[in-house]
Amino acid sequence: MSDFRQRALDYHELPKPGKISVELSTSAATVDDLALAYSPGVAEPVREIAADPNAAYRYTAKGNMVAVISNGTAILGLGNLGPLASKPVMEGKALLFKRFAGLDSIDIEVKHRTTEEFINTVASIADTFGGINLEDIKAPECFEIEKELIKRCKVPVFHDDQHGTAIVTAAGMLNALEIQGKDIRDIKVVCLGAGAAAVACMELLIKCGAQREKIYMLDRQGIIHTRRKTLTEHKALFANNTDKRTLEDAMDGADVFVGVSGPDLLPPEALALMAPNPIVFACSNPDPEIKPELAHEVRNDLIMATGRSDYPNQVNNVLCFPFIFRGALDVRASQINDEMKVAAVEAIRSVSKMPVPEEVLKASNSESLSFGKDYIIPKPMDPRLCKTIASAVAKAAIDSGVAQLNELPSDYE
């Protein structure tokens, strides 16, 4: 057994199993405390909530609670290993919510026979929470699940594998384009992968200005084009009217490569075909579509990002999902809409351009960091992320009319 594998197992087992626990937020030391906490005192907030459901935000933990829910059909890069096997990942998401945004979170793993059963289960428990974070659900079911739950739930529902990846990708991409002197409206984009993350990334880049007809999306059969049959609804959105068929065809003259597929799928020869000053986001985890060392050997003019923490420019969902929920819950948003996602993109971009504090350098084992080719995305440990992103998201929720509270919390100032 490798040393890292044993350390990972020990981390999850010791000093007690798991990564999260429940703690009391109020006194329970005396008989009087217990009379207030449970019977008979608990009857008073029950009556208040029965009369006005919004009172749940006043008298319970609902407003600071996120459910992390999965069916285990697409766990990390491991595939469909089932709900129970996804529990360490879901506990990990709960840990990140608490660590980075102070949000309480509980993981819920759902067994079901049909997509409808999963949707019904989540919809039935949604009112318990301030928000629902969907995780590790395979495509194309994830699209239907999120769409239906957004319709049926009164609290924000967010599939992080889609939108968290897309938001961080878009923020890093816009900064990389700025550094490389390219206009998003003019770029040719190659996207290797056609699952949930790929579709969400490309749709958000389009909302930021990219042209759909200049995007070439590839799945296992090659370029998705208009003469292919039996395309899913979401692949059909990216069917390009082209005679190009292969990755090499698509990469010829491309400005941007986004990989959300698998390890070592971008050959050096294909990278060499890209336009001057290319941008490569090779985000397959744990092994990217092309190793950064090899990519830099082939092209000395590129900006490179991966999903790994041991290389510059890590595309990491933790840069956004805790703070998006923080902002959404703080103004009681009913959903996380496109305006809030774009606000998060711009907020992440802005943090990249700020001087980096010493504490962030120390936490990231860096001697210096400044906006440029090796620093287009902030480090996850940057304490400015929470307030910057949460306030931008909360303001966008208010401005777009999905917030129940129309003032930002005082601590955002």
Backbone hydrogen bonds, N-H to C=O, Kabsch-Sander energy under -0.5 kcal/mol:
donor,donor_aa,acceptor,acceptor_aa,energy
6,Q,2,S,-2.2
7,R,3,D,-2.3
8,A,4,F,-2.6
9,L,5,R,-2.3
10,D,6,Q,-2.8
11,Y,7,R,-2.5
12,H,8,A,-1.5
13,E,9,L,-1.3
14,L,10,D,-3.1
18,G,12,H,-2.9
34,L,30,T,-2.1
35,A,31,V,-2.0
36,L,32,D,-1.7
37,A,33,D,-2.9
38,Y,34,L,-2.5
41,G,35,A,-2.9
42,V,38,Y,-3.5
43,A,40,P,-1.6
44,E,41,G,-1.7
46,V,42,V,-1.5
47,R,43,A,-2.2
48,E,44,E,-1.9
49,I,45,P,-2.6
50,A,46,V,-2.4
51,A,47,R,-1.8
52,D,48,E,-1.9
55,A,52,D,-2.6
56,A,53,P,-1.9
57,Y,54,N,-1.5
58,R,55,A,-0.8
59,Y,55,A,-2.2
60,T,56,A,-1.7
64,N,61,A,-2.0
65,M,62,K,-1.7
66,V,104,D,-2.4
67,A,131,G,-2.3
68,V,106,I,-2.5
69,I,67,A,-0.7
69,I,133,N,-2.5
70,S,108,I,-1.9
73,T,136,D,-0.8
74,A,136,D,-1.7
75,I,79,G,-2.7
76,L,74,A,-0.7
78,L,75,I,-3.3
79,G,75,I,-0.8
81,L,72,G,-1.1
81,L,79,G,-1.3
82,G,72,G,-1.7
86,S,82,G,-0.9
86,S,83,P,-1.0
87,K,84,L,-1.5
89,V,86,S,-0.6
90,M,86,S,-2.3
91,E,87,K,-2.9
92,G,88,P,-1.7
93,K,89,V,-2.1
94,A,90,M,-2.1
95,L,91,E,-2.5
96,L,92,G,-2.1
97,F,93,K,-2.4
98,K,94,A,-2.0
99,R,95,L,-2.9
100,F,96,L,-2.5
101,A,97,F,-1.7
102,G,98,K,-1.2
103,L,97,F,-1.8
104,D,64,N,-2.2
106,I,66,V,-1.8
108,I,68,V,-2.8
110,V,70,S,-2.7
110,V,108,I,-0.5
118,F,114,T,-1.7
119,I,115,T,-2.5
120,N,116,E,-2.7
121,T,117,E,-2.3
122,V,118,F,-2.4
123,A,119,I,-2.8
124,S,120,N,-1.9
125,I,121,T,-1.0
125,I,122,V,-0.7
126,A,122,V,-1.1
128,T,125,I,-1.8
129,F,126,A,-2.0
130,G,62,K,-0.5
130,G,65,M,-2.6
131,G,65,M,-1.0
132,I,156,P,-2.9
133,N,67,A,-3.4
134,L,132,I,-0.7
134,L,158,F,-2.0
135,E,69,I,-2.1
142,C,138,K,-1.9
143,F,140,P,-1.2
144,E,140,P,-1.1
145,I,141,E,-2.7
146,E,142,C,-2.5
147,K,143,F,-2.3
148,E,144,E,-2.5
149,L,145,I,-2.4
150,I,146,E,-2.5
151,K,147,K,-1.3
152,R,148,E,-1.9
153,C,149,L,-2.4
158,F,132,I,-2.3
160,D,134,L,-1.6
160,D,158,F,-1.0
162,Q,159,H,-1.0
163,H,159,H,-2.3
164,G,160,D,-1.0
165,T,160,D,-1.4
166,A,162,Q,-1.8
167,I,163,H,-2.6
168,V,164,G,-2.1
169,T,165,T,-2.4
170,A,166,A,-2.7
171,A,167,I,-2.2
172,G,168,V,-2.5
173,M,169,T,-2.8
174,L,170,A,-2.6
175,N,171,A,-1.8
176,A,172,G,-2.5
177,L,173,M,-2.8
178,E,174,L,-1.9
179,I,175,N,-2.1
180,Q,176,A,-2.5
181,G,177,L,-0.7
181,G,178,E,-0.7
182,K,177,L,-2.7
186,D,183,D,-2.1
187,I,183,D,-0.8
189,V,187,I,-0.5
189,V,214,K,-2.5
190,V,256,V,-2.5
191,C,216,Y,-3.0
192,L,190,V,-0.6
192,L,258,V,-2.4
193,G,191,C,-0.8
193,G,218,L,-2.7
199,V,195,G,-2.5
200,A,196,A,-2.3
201,C,197,A,-2.7
202,M,198,A,-2.4
203,E,199,V,-2.4
204,L,200,A,-2.2
205,L,201,C,-2.2
206,I,202,M,-2.1
207,K,203,E,-1.9
208,C,204,L,-1.4
209,G,206,I,-1.5
210,A,205,L,-2.6
212,R,210,A,-0.5
214,K,211,Q,-1.8
215,I,212,R,-1.8
216,Y,189,V,-2.9
216,Y,214,K,-0.5
217,M,215,I,-0.6
217,M,238,F,-0.6
218,L,191,C,-2.8
219,D,222,G,-2.2
222,G,219,D,-1.9
223,I,245,R,-2.1
224,I,217,M,-2.9
225,H,223,I,-0.8
226,T,240,N,-1.4
228,R,225,H,-1.7
236,A,232,T,-2.6
237,L,233,E,-0.8
238,F,235,K,-2.1
239,A,236,A,-1.5
240,N,224,I,-2.5
240,N,238,F,-0.6
242,T,240,N,-1.7
250,A,246,T,-2.1
251,M,247,L,-2.6
252,D,248,E,-1.1
253,G,251,M,-0.6
253,G,273,L,-2.6
254,A,251,M,-1.9
255,D,188,K,-2.0
256,V,188,K,-2.0
257,F,279,I,-2.6
258,V,190,V,-3.0
259,G,281,F,-3.7
260,V,192,L,-2.6
260,V,258,V,-0.6
264,D,288,P,-2.5
265,L,262,G,-0.8
266,L,289,E,-2.3
270,A,267,P,-0.8
271,L,267,P,-1.8
272,A,268,P,-2.0
273,L,270,A,-1.0
274,M,271,L,-1.6
275,A,254,A,-2.5
279,I,255,D,-2.1
280,V,303,I,-3.0
281,F,257,F,-3.2
281,F,279,I,-0.5
282,A,280,V,-0.7
282,A,305,A,-2.6
283,C,259,G,-2.1
283,C,281,F,-1.0
295,A,291,K,-2.5
296,H,292,P,-2.6
297,E,293,E,-1.2
298,V,294,L,-1.8
299,R,295,A,-2.6
303,I,278,P,-1.8
305,A,280,V,-2.6
306,T,313,N,-1.5
307,G,282,A,-0.7
311,Y,308,R,-0.7
313,N,374,D,-0.5
315,V,306,T,-3.3
315,V,313,N,-0.5
316,N,314,Q,-1.1
319,L,316,N,-2.1
320,C,317,N,-2.4
321,F,317,N,-2.1
324,I,320,C,-2.6
325,F,321,F,-1.9
326,R,322,P,-1.8
327,G,323,F,-2.4
328,A,324,I,-2.5
329,L,325,F,-3.1
330,D,326,R,-1.9
331,V,327,G,-0.9
331,V,328,A,-0.6
332,R,329,L,-1.2
333,A,328,A,-3.1
334,S,402,V,-2.4
337,N,335,Q,-0.7
341,K,337,N,-1.9
342,V,338,D,-2.7
343,A,339,E,-1.9
344,A,340,M,-1.8
345,V,341,K,-2.1
346,E,342,V,-2.3
347,A,343,A,-2.0
348,I,344,A,-2.5
349,R,345,V,-2.3
350,S,346,E,-2.0
351,V,347,A,-1.7
352,S,348,I,-1.5
353,K,349,R,-0.8
353,K,350,S,-0.8
354,M,351,V,-1.3
356,V,369,L,-0.6
360,V,357,P,-0.6
361,L,357,P,-1.8
362,K,358,E,-2.6
363,A,359,E,-2.1
364,S,360,V,-1.8
365,N,362,K,-1.2
366,S,361,L,-2.8
372,G,375,Y,-1.3
375,Y,372,G,-2.1
382,D,379,K,-2.0
385,L,382,D,-1.6
387,K,383,P,-0.6
388,T,384,R,-2.1
389,I,385,L,-2.8
390,A,385,L,-0.5
390,A,386,C,-2.5
391,S,387,K,-2.1
392,A,388,T,-1.4
393,V,389,I,-2.7
394,A,390,A,-2.7
395,K,391,S,-2.4
396,A,392,A,-2.1
397,A,393,V,-2.2
398,I,394,A,-2.2
399,D,395,K,-2.9
400,S,396,A,-2.0
401,G,398,I,-1.2
402,V,397,A,-2.1
403,A,397,A,-0.9
404,Q,331,V,-1.4
404,Q,332,R,-0.7
405,L,331,V,-2.1
412,Y,409,P,-1.9
413,E,410,S,-1.4
